[in-house]
Amino acid sequence: MKETNNKGSNGILAGIQGIQWAVFMLTNVVAVPVVVGGAFEMSPSEISTFMLRMLFVTGSATLIQIFLGHRLPIVEGGAGMWWALFILLGTMTAPGARGQLLQQLELGLILAGAFLILLSFLPIISRIRKMFTPIVTGVYLILLVCQMSGSFLKSMLGITATNHLDGAITGICFIEVLIILLISLKASGIWRSLGPLIGIIVGWLLFHLFGLIQTKTYKPSSWFQVPKLFSWGMPHFDFGIVLTSILTGIVLISNVIASILVIGMALEKKIQETEHKKGIFGNGVNLVLSGLFSVVGVVPLSVAGGFISTTGIKQKRPLIIGAIIILITGFFPYIGEFFATLPLEVAYASLFIPFSQMLGFGIRDLMGLEPTSRNLLVIGISLIVGVGMMFVPPSALENVVPWLRNIIANGLLMGLILCLLLEHLIFPEKMQTKN
């Protein structure tokens, strides 16, 4: 009888933690349709259906990786570089040609995914894995947090919503972060794992109490809707878009590998080469899925490592439950609409502590290195260039070809690529001299 009760308790706990994973995944989905939809001047109904497809693909992609890919508890979400590619091309394309551009991007995603699937079967993954030394992973994590920190603070201070510092939004976000921080540090067991969820609930309720929830502008026409294939129309071929998409997929291999390594740190698990291969294979399958269902390309999210460290949820079962919840949500417009009312400010505040953990991972990697002149030079140059590029206005790169502009404009990628070059080609470790 006692064993049955324990199984029941464990099931209830897994369900609660699964909801927490679902909410965490939701925070990485909500902004995608809004931002990309705005760049392409989509109507409220188009953005709403975009949201549903994004939920469906995010849940499906996470399950594909868990069962067919790397098999680690990592959530999938829209990749920042894919966001940049969509937004950049959308804002630079004439309004009348944006529909065709979306169809070209569908094919670009599908072909990029097929290329990664092929690449995952080739015997070169071990060489790629060796490229990610502690310097590279440390710089990557620090740049990742730096690139997102502006969006975090602008949103949490109310600047994104009101164009100025808003006391009510700032106060609510501060309360939410404080709740999550106190629970994460002081609580134990079940309560420790519920910190982010409790913070989100409190923040959401306070937003309602102070009347800060924006009025809805769209009502679904039905209560059930199956995600539609090629919602932007049948794919169209364009060599430039296909080349750009394949290059984007190749560059984001580093994101897949780094995310797997970060989760390994959070789980205190040694990552095997096969997990990297399967992760790249899973990412390829998920890019094909993204193209088929007309959404932004997805990748494993490194921030899941910070979430695991904050909540202590290391089992795969809760994530599977959370992914299924998100997947099913994509079939119900009214449920999707309800989740879409989660204020972005509350979502960003819920991720503040996990992202802080990510920065800690990066610093830990660098602190374990010997502070030689060579190491400090590689770290310093990579961080200066990466952070510096985050402040370069997009208008300054208008004369650069689109596929190259998408890389140069991304400070995270510029810093990461430069760090790889400095670490392995310009100042390789074997040439290091002792001070």
N, C-alpha and C positions, 0 to 999 in steps of 0.2 A: 504493500500500500504506500509505503514511504517512497519507494522508487517511482511509483506512478505520479505521486505528488511532485517529486523533483523534476520529472520529465515535463509535467504540466507547467511548473514554475519556469523551467528553462525555455519552454515554448513561448510563454507569455513574455519573458524577458527578450527573447529573440525577436518577437513581433514588435515590441516597443522600440528596440534598437533598430529594427528594420525601418520603422517609421522615421526614426532619426536620420538614417542613411538617405531615405527618400527626400526628406526636407533638405538635407545637405546637397543632394543631386539637383533638387529643384532650384536652389540658389545659383547653380552653375548653368541653368537653362533659361531662366526668366529673361535675362538681358539680351540673349542672342536674337530672338525674333524682333524685339523692339528696335535694337540698334541697326541690324541689317535691313529690316523692313523700312526703317526711316531713310536709309541710304538709297533704297530703290523706290521710295515713295509708294509703298504698299498701303492699301486701304486697311481699316481696322479689322475687317473680316479676313483679309489675306494674312495679316499678322497673327490673328487668332488661330487660323488653321496651321500656320507655320509653327506656332507654339505647340499645338497638338502633335505634329509630326516630329518636332524636336524632342518632346517627351518620349514618344514611342521609340525613336532611334536611340536616344540616350539609354533608356532601360534595356533595349535589345542589345546594344553594343556592349554594355557592361556584362550581361549574361553570356554573350559570345566569348568575351575574353576570359570569364571565369571557367567556362566549360570547354572551350576550344583553344583559347589563347594561352596567356601566361599563367592562368589559374590562381591569381593573387587577388586579394581584396582591394582592387583599385576601381574607382568610378571613372566612367567615360564622360567627356563633356566637350563642348565646342572649343576647338583649338584657337588660341589668340591669333596665330598666324593666318588661319583660314578666315577668321573674322576680318583681319586686316586686308586680305586679298579681296574678299567680297566687298567690303566698304570702299576700298581704294578704287576698284574697277567700277563700282556702282556710281560713285560720285564723279568719276571722270568720263562717264558714258552719257551720251545724249538721252534724255528721257524716253524718246521713242524707240531706242535700241536696247533698253535695259531688259526687256522681256527676253530677247534673243540672247543677251549676255548670260542670263540665268540658265538658259537651256545649254549654253556652251559650258558653263560651270558644272552642270550636272554630268556631262560627259567627261569633263576634266577630272572630277572626283572618282568616277568609275574607273577610268584608265589609270589614274594614280594608285588606286587601291589594287588593281590587277598587277601593276608593276611591283608593289610591295609584297604581294603574295608570292610572286616569282622570286623576288630577292630573298625572301625568308628561307627558301630551299637551297640557296647557294652557300657554299662553305666559307663565308666571309664575316659572319656575325661575330666570331671570336675576336677578329681583328678590330671590328668596330667597338666591341666591349672594352678592349685594352686602351682605347683612346680616352675613355672616361676615367681618368685618374682623380684622386682627391682634389687636386687643384681645379680640374674642369668641372666636377660636380659641385664643388663649393662655390665657384664663380657663377655657375648656372643658377643655383638656388638663390644666391644673393641678388642677382640681376632679375630673376623672376619676381621676387618680392618688391624690388625697387620699381619695376615697371608697373606693378599693380597698386603700389602704395598711393599714387596720386588719385586713382579712381576711388580707392577706399576712403581716403580722407575727404575728398570733395563730396562724395555721397553722404558720408556720416556727419559732415558738418552742414549739410543741407544746401551746399553750393550748387550741386548738380540739379536739384529740383527747383531752387529759387533764385539762382545766380548770385546769392549772397549768403553770408553766415546766418543760419537760422537757429535760434536758441532752443526751440522746442525739439527739432529733429536732433540737434547735437546732444541735448539732455537725455532723450530717449535712447539714442545709440550708446551713450556713455553708461547708462543704467544697464542696458543689455550686455555690453562688454564686461562690466563689473560683475554681473550675475554669473556669466559664463566663467570668468576668471576665478571667482571665489569658489564656485562648485568644482572646477577642475583642480584647484589647489587644495581645498579643504575637505571636500567630500570623498567618499570611498564607495567601492562596490557599484551597485546599481545607480545611485545618485550621481556618481562621478560621470558615468556614461550618458546621463541625461542633461548635462549642462547646456550644450548648444540648443537642444530642443526647448528646454525651459526658457532660455534667453529669447529665442525666436517668438515663443508664445507671448511672453511678457511684452516684447517690443511691438508685436502685431496688435495686441490689445491696447497698448498705450497710443499707437497711431490712430486706432479707431476712436479712443476716448477723446483725443485732442482734435479730431476731425481732419486728419492729415491724409486720409485715403482718397485718392483721386476718383472722380466719378467715372463710371463705366460708359464707354461710348459704343459698345457693340453687344448684341444679344444673340446667342446661337440660335439657329433655326431648328435644331433637333437635339435630342438628348444623347443620341448615339451616332458615332461617325467613324467609319473605317479609314485609317490613314491611306491616302491616295498615292499611287505611283506616279512619278513625273508630273507633279502638280504645277510645275512651271512650264510644262509642255514637253514634247519629245526632244531628246538631246540633239544638239547641233555640234558639228565639228568645227573647231577653229584651232589652227596649229599653235598660235601664240598662247591661247588659254590652256591647251593640253600640255604644252611644254612647261608653262608656269605652274600648273597643278602638279605635274610629276616632280618638278624641282622642289615644290613646297612639301610634298610627301617625303622626299628623300631627306630634306633638312630636318623634318620633324621626327625622323628616326631617333635623333638625339633626345627628343622629348620622351619618346617611348622608353628608351634605355634608361634615361635619368629617372623617370617616374618609377620604373621597376626597382632601381637601386635605392631610391628614397623609401619605398615601401619595405624593401629589405631591411633598411636601417630601423624603421619604425617597428617591424616585426622581430627584429634581432635575428634575422634569417640570412643565411648565405645564399646569394642568388647564383643559379647555375646558367650555363650558356644556353641550354635548351629553353629556359624561360624567356630569354631575350628573343630567340628565334620565333617562339610561339607568340610572343607579344607583338612582334612585327607582323607575323601572319594575321593575327587577330585584328591589328590596326588596318591591314589591307582589306580584310573582309568588311570592316566597319566603314571604311571610306566608300567601298562599293555600295553598301547599304545607304550611306548618306546621299550618294548621287541618285540612287533609285527613288528615295523618298524626298528629294529636293530640300535638303537642309545643309547647314554648315558642316564641314568635315569635323569629325570627333577624334580625340586622342585620349590616352590615359592621363589623368590629372595628378600632378605631383602633390597638390595640396591635400590629397587623400592621406598622405603620410602624417601631416600635421593634425588632421582630423582623428586619425587612429591614436596618435600620441595624446591628444586632448581628451578623448573619450575612453580610451582603453579598450575599444571594440576591435579585436583582432581576428575574430572568426569570420568565415565567409558566409555562413548561413544568414546573419542579419542583412548583409549586403545583397544577397540573392533576393530576400524578401523585399528590400527597398527597391531594387531594380524592377521587380515584378509590379510593385505598386506604381512606379513611374510609367512603366510600359502600358499597364492597363489604363492609367489616367489619360493616355493619348487617344483612347477610344471614346471618351466622354467629354464633349465640349463644355458642359456646365461645370464639371469638376476641374477641368483644365482652366476654365475662366476663373474659378474660385482661387486656385493656386496662383494664378497670374496676378491676383490682387495683393500678394505678399509684397510689401514695399521694398524696393531695391535697397533702401537705406538699412532696413532690418536685415536683409540678406547679407549685405556687406559687413554689418556689425557682427553677425554670427560667424563670419569667416575670419574675423580679425585675429583671434587667438590662434587658430590653426595656421594662418599665414605667418604669424610671429614664430611659431614652432618651426616653420620651413626655413626662416632666416636663421634660426638657431642651428638647424642641421648644416646649413652652409658654413656658418662660422666654425662649427665643430670640425668639419672636414679640413678647413684651412688651419685651425689651431694645432692639428696633429702633424703638420708639416714642419720640417726644419726651416727656420727663417733665414735662408741663404739669400744672397743678392739676386740670384737667378730666379728663385721662387717668388720673391717679393716683386721683382720686375714683371714677371708673367701675370701675377695677380693684379698689380697696380694698373698696368697698361690695359688689360682686359676690362677691368671695372670702369676706368675712366672713359674709354671709348664706348662701352656698352651704355653706361648711364648718360654720357654726353649726347649720344644719338637719340635718347629719349626726349631731348629738349629741342631737336632740330625740327622746325615746322615742315609739314608735308609739302607746302608750296615751294620750298627750296629744292625739292627733288623732281620737279615737273619735267625737267629735260632728260631724266634718266629713263631708260626703257622700262616698261611696266614690270616685267618679271624680276629685274634686278632692283628696281625701286622698292618692291615689296620686301626684299631682304634687307636693303640698306636702311629703310625706315624703321625697322624693328630693332630696337636697342638690345633686346635679349639675344636675338640671333647674331647680331654683329659682335657683341661681346663674347658669345660662345664660340663662334667661328674663329675669331681672333685668338681666343685662348687655346683652341685646338691647334692652330698654326704655331703659336709661340711655344706651346708645350711639346709638340712632336716634330716640328720641322725647323723652326728658327733657333730655338734653344732646347734641343732634346736633352733629356736627363743624362744620357751617357756622356755628354760633353761638359757636364757641370763640373766646375772646379771648386775645391774647398777654400773657404775663406781663412 
